Amino acid sequence: MNKTVAIYPGSFDPLTNGHLDIIKRAIKLFDTLYVSVAYNDNKQSLLSVKERVSILKETVLKKPIIQKNKKIIIDSFNGLTIDYCKKINAKIIIRGLRVVTDFEYEFQLAGMNNQMDHSITTIFLMADIQNHLTSSNMVKQIAKLKGDVSKFVPKNVANVLKKKFKI
């Protein structure tokens, strides 16, 4: 039997509870899930790629997210997601949706990826209702203004944000 490999790519700057929700949902569907931090020169990131990978490993690999016979790999990549999919033998790209405005961008991205490689499928997973309004950008803004982000991110991420913004 073939093992199914999927990738959940993103900036994860910072990791939110919404991201964790998508990871928990995705690992139920696939044998191996790559959670991969994408280098994105178009975004001004708060956290380095190395920091984001470290946070993901600390959060995801130490929680009881992984089920029996399932595997989560935390990684990073540079370049097209489609090319990275070929490298890791993934045929599925997971994308999380929160609100309707996400859909237009994600739909366009999925269409472009499909044009580049028809063998790779994008699957959209809805975040849990309590995470629909949470975005990494909003979390960063709240933290920057010295607000409490503990409802939106794991504890270790809240601590990192406190240090970054000297709260």
N, C-alpha and C positions, 0 to 999 in steps of 0.2 A: 504494500500500500504506500502511495506517495505521501510524503509529509507536506502539509501546506505551510508556505512561508509568506508572511505579510510584513509590510513595513508601515509604521506610523511615523512619518517625518514631520518635523516642525522646528520652530525656533526655540520653544520652551524657555522664553526669556521674560519672566521666570515660569517655572513649572507651576501649574494651578491645579486645584481640585478637579476642574473640568477635564484637564489632560489625564489625570489619574483615572477618572471615570471612563474615559474612552479606552485607556489601556486595559482596565479590568474587563470591559465589554469585549474588546478585540481578542484577548487571550483565550476567551471562551470559544472563539470561532476557529482559531488557527493553532497549528502545532508549534510553530515558531513565530515570534513577533519581534521584529527589530524596531526599537524605539530609537530613532536616529535624529540627532541634532544637525540641522542643515546650516552650513555657512551661508550667510546672506549679506552680501556687501551693500545691498540697498537699504538695510535696516541698521539703525544705530542701536546696538545692543548694550544693555546695562551689564550683563554678565558675559564673560568670555565663553567660548565654546567648551573649553576645558572645565570651567566652573559648572556649566549646565550639564555636561556629561556626568560630572561628579555628583551633582545633586540628584540626577535621575538614578544613578546607581545606588546612592544612599537611600533614596526614597522607595524606588520600585523593587529593587532586589532584596530589600530587608523586610518588606511587608508580605503578608500572606495573599499576594495577588496571584502568584504562580500556582497553577493547578497541576495535578499529577500528569506526567507525560507531556508537559508543556514547557516551553523554553522562551525566556525573554532575554534579548541581547540589546544592551545599550551601546550605541555607537555614534559616530558623526561622519559626515561626508561633505564633499564640496562638488559642485556641478549639478547636472540634471538628475532629478530623482529617478527618471527612467533608466539612466546609465547605472546608477547605484543599484536599482532593482535587478538588473542583469548580473551585476557583480555578485550579489548575495542570493541569486536565484529566487527572487520574490516575484510572484505573479499578481499580488494584491497590494494596493495602496490604500491605507485607511486614512480617512479625513474626518475630522470632527466638525459637527455643525452645532451652533448655538442658536442663532437668530436668523431670520430671513435674509438679512443683508450678507451673511456668510455665504449663503447658497450661490449667489450670482458669481462671486469670485471662484468658489470651489468648483462650480459647474464648468466654468470656463477653463480652469486649470485641468480638470479631469478630461475635458474635450481635447485640449492640446496634447496631454500625455497620451491619450488614445490615438491621436493622429500620428504621434511619433512611434508608438508600438502598440499594435492591436492586441498583443498577447497579454498585456497587463491591464487589469481591471481596477477601477477605483470604487471603493465601497464607502458610503457615508454613514457614520454613526452619530446619532443624536446624543448630546450631553444630557445628563439628568436635569430635570426642570430647575433644581436649585442652583445649577451652574450655567444656565442660559445667558445670564447677563455678565458673567465673569470673563474678562479678557486680561491677558498679560499686561497690555498697555494701561488698563484701568487700575490694575493691582499696583503697577509701578507708580502711577500718579498718586494713588492713595498713600503709599509708603513714603513717597517724596514729601508729601504734605503732612507727614507724621501721623497718619491715620492707622487704625488697627486693621490689618489684612488677614488676621488669623482665621476668619470665616472662609477665605478664598484660596488659601494655599496651605500646604503641609507645614508643620511647626518648624522643620529645619529651613524651609524656604523663608518663612517669616523672620527667622533669626538672621539669615543672610541679608535680607532686605534691610533689617534694622542696622546692621553693620555698614552696608553700602551707603545708607542715607543718614548714618550717625544718629539714630533715634534713641 
